[in-house]
Amino acid sequence: KRQAEILALRDYRCYGYTANLNVGPRFGFAQGFIDYQLCRTGKAPELRERAGEVFDQAGEEPFFLYLHYMEPHSSYSAPAEYRELWVDPRYDGRVDGRHQQLNQIVEGTFPLSETGAEHLRALYDQEIRYTDDEIALVLEALAENGLAENTLVVFIADHGEEFLEHGSVLHGYTLYQEQLHVPLFIHDPRRSDARRVEAVTRHVDVMPTLLDLLGLEIETPVQGESLVPLMDGDDDARGEVPVLAEASLMAVKTVRQRSLALGEWKLIEHLVPEAPPELYHLGDDPREQRNLIADEPGEAQRLRVRLAEMLEALPVAEGAVRT
């Protein structure tokens, strides 16, 4: 079951609003929600308005609200009041952050210099700052409605963005850390001690963590593990957890990849287009610049076997074919 379905069975009123077509209602994400809609504008202010409506009508019954922002996202075009932030006023190049231009960089038809990449990062940072301000307004509305002291707040990103770390831009075409290592914040108003967790965490850990914090039993098998022991300060509670990632994209390029990180090692397999696998030691080489696939065949094989075991264990929907 999806998280909203589990919560709905416990009498939570579940609402979801997304600016991203890829998690729209037609793909089955509305299961368990009273109201789940794809926003008309695809912009942060509409999500803020929807959140305010939920807060205004919140009563004694518990609620679950899912907001999926598109910002920060290409095209990088924050509102006018943000457009002077972090940019070099002396920059006079052609880079403007439009999605079409970014696609040309991926294709190799628009050369991007390091100076241009720095300008592009500034445009992206403007979008981050704008999104941060928009989320702050949602949290202010939560407080104004007297709900902040009784509401768990989770912030997470679905992916990062590349800015020439591995020779290109955008996301979805590779599985390097600049795209996989994303922020996760969990605010529990019952806890006064904020702490930063150094252990590896995963998207699949969010649902069991929330259910644990809410005191709800997990009655169906899940892939993830609760992070509450880490939040409680037990740094030894989590051993070596595997982090599985997959990329499957048909856009400017057709790409299919998968990766497994286990401890400080990470294996990347290229299926489409076919290419030799890559192996990195993230402890020594967090930016993944030194491919050790030829130097460490034992580690590569260990991760390759574990990856195959994990893929075989994944459930397959009725009528689907494992690939």
N, C-alpha and C positions, 0 to 999 in steps of 0.2 A: 504494500500500500504506500501511496505518497503521504507526505507529512500532513497535508491538509485533510486527507481522508482519515488519518489516525486521530487528529485533533477534533474533527467533526463528530466522530463517535463518542468523544468526551464532552460534547456540548459546546465546543468552541465555534464561534461564528467566524468563518474564514473568508477573507477578501483578498483578491489578487489583481494587480494592475501592472501591465508591462508595456514598455515602449519598444520592445524587441519582438519582431514578427516571429523569430525562431522559437520563442516560448509562448506563442499565442494559443488561444483556445483550440484551434483546429488540430493542434498536435497532441491533444490529450492532457494538457497541463491544468485544465479547469476542474479535474476530479477533486471532489471534496469541498469546493468553494461555493459559497452562496452567490458570490458575484466575482467573475473573473473576466477581465476585458483587456483587449489590445487598445492602447490609447490612440486617439485620432491624430494628435499632433506629433506623437513620438518624442515629446520634450518634457524636461523635468518639471516645469510649472504645472502641467496637467497632473502629473503624479502627486505633486504636493497638494493640489486641490482635492484629488480623490482621497488622499490620506486624511485631510481635514474633515471630509464628509464622514469618514469612518469614525474618527475621534469624536465628532459632534454627536453622533447617534449611539456611541458606546454606552451601554448600561451596566447592569450587574453581571451579565454573562461575559465570560472571557472571550477574547477575540484573537485572531491571527491575521496579520496583514503582511502581504508580500508585495514589495515594490521592486520592479526591475527597470533600472535606468539604462538608457543608451549612452548618455554622457558618462565619462569622456570617450569619444568615439569619432572616427573619421566620418565626415569631414571635420577637421579641427577648426571650429568656428564659434568660439565663445561670444557671449554678448559684448557689445561695444565697450562697456566700462571695464572689461578685463583685457582688452587687446594691446595695452601698452605694457602689461606685466611681463617681466623677464626677457623681453625681446631686446636685441641690440639695436638701438635707434639708427646705427650706421649701416645696418644690413640693407642691401639694395638688390638682393637676388630674386629669383622667380618662384621660390618655394612659398606656397600659400596654404598648404594643408588640405586642399580639396581632395576628395576621394578619388576622382579620376586621375589626378596627378600622382597620388600615392600608388595607384594601380600601374601607372607608367613606370614608376621606380621599380616595382616588383617585376615588371616585364623586362626591364633593362633598357627602356627607350627614353628614360629621363634620368640623366646622371645626377647623383646626389653627392655633394661634397660634404666634408665634416662640418664646414660652416653652415651649409644648408641643413644638415641634420640637427645642429644646435638650434637653429631657428625653428625647426619642426618640433623639437622637444619643448621649446618655449610655448608654442601654440598648444601643444598637448597639456602642458602644465596649466595653462590658462583654463582649459576645459576642466581639469581636475579641481582647480580653485573654485570655479563656478559651481560644479557639482557639490563640492564641500559646503558651499554657502546654501545651496538649495536643500541639502539634507539637514543642515542646521535649522532651517525654517520648519521642516517637518518635526524635528525634535522639540522646537519651541512650541509648536502647536500641541504636541503631545503633553507638554508640561502645562500649558495654559488650560487644557481640559482636565487637569488633575489626574493624569494617567501615568506620568513618568515614574512615580515611585512604586508602581505595581506592574511594570512592563519590561520584559526582556527585549533588548535591542541587539540585533546581529547585523554587522556590515561585512560583506564579502564581495570580491570581484570574480567574474567568471574567467577572465584571462588578462594577461598583460599585453604589452605592445613592444615591437622591436624598433630600434632606431640605429640601424647599422651595426649592432653588436655582432651579427653574423651575416652582414652584407646586404640586408634588405630592410623593409619596413612592414607595417601593418601586423596582422596576427593570423593564425590559422595555417600558415605554411610550414612551420617548424615546431619542434617541441623543446626548445632550449629554455633555460630558466627565466629569461626575461619575459617569457609568455606564461610560464607555469607558476612562478613564485609570486603569489598575490596576497594582499592583506586580508586578515580576518580579525575583527574586533567583536567581542561579546561583552555587553554591559548588563550586569545583573544588579539592580538597585539594592538588593539585600546584602551585597558584598561591598565593604568599604575599602578593601585593599586591592589596588590595581597592580597587576603584574604582567610582565612580558614573558611569554613561553618560548623557549628556544627549541623545543622538540618539534619534530615534523608533524604537521597537521594536514588534513585533507578535506576536500569538499564533502566526501561521504561521511565524515565525522560530525558534520553540523547537525543533522537530524537526530542521531542518538544523543548528542549533547543537549539539545533543546528538550527532548523528552525527559532526559535525566534531570535537568534543572527544574522542569515542571512537575517532577515526581510521578511521571507516568511510565508504566512498564512498557518495554518493547516486546510485543507479543509475536512479531513476525521476524524472520531472519533479516538482518541488514548487513551491508558490507563494512560499514564504518564502526568506530568505537567512540564512546563518550570521552570528551575532553575534561570532564569535571575533575577527575583526580589531578590533572595538571593544573587546573584552576585553583585547586585546593593546596597546591604547593608541593605535591608529590612528583618531583622531577624524574623519579625512577619508575613511575607507574607505567610508562610507555616504552616498550622495547623497540626493536628494529621493525618499523612498519613499512610495507611496500606501498609505493605510490605509482599507480598505473595511469598513464595518459595516452590518448589517441587523437590523431588529427586526420580528418577526412574532409577534403574541400575540393570543390570543382568551381573555380572562379577564374582568375587570371591564369593560374596554374592548376593542374589536377594533382593533388597530393594525398597520399595515405601513408601515415606513419604511426608508430606506437613506441612508447618508452616505459621503462621501469626504473625507478630509483629505489635503492635498498641500502640503508645506511648511508655511507658517503659515496657509493658508486651509482652510476646511472648509465643505462644502456638505451640507445636509440636505434630502432630498426626502420629502414626505409623500404616500403612495399611498392609505392607508386610515386614517382618513377623509381625503379630499382637502383639502389646504391649500396655500397658497403655500410655495415653497421658502424656505430660510433660508441665509444666507451669513455666516460669521464670520471675522475675522482673529484667530487664536488668540494671536499674539504680543502684540497690543495689548489683546485682550479674551479672556483665557483662560477667563473664566466665562460667555462667550457671552450677553452682555446686549444687544449692539448688532447688530441684523440689518442687514447691508450689501447685501442682495440688490438693492435699487433703486439703490444708489450705485455698485456695482461690477459692471455687467453683463458686462464682459469676463472678469473672474475667474470669475464664475458660469458662463459658457458654457464656459470652459476646463475647469473641474472637471466640468461636465455631460458634456462629450464624453469626458473620460477615464473617468468612471464608466461610461458606456455601453460603452466599449471593454473595460473590465475585466469587466463583467457578461457581455458577449458571449463573452469568452474563457474563462469558467468552464466546466468540463466538466459535462455533463448526463447523468444516469444513464439507462440504456436504459429506454424507456417513459415517461420523465418529460417534462414540458413546461416550457420556460423561461418564467418570468413576470416 
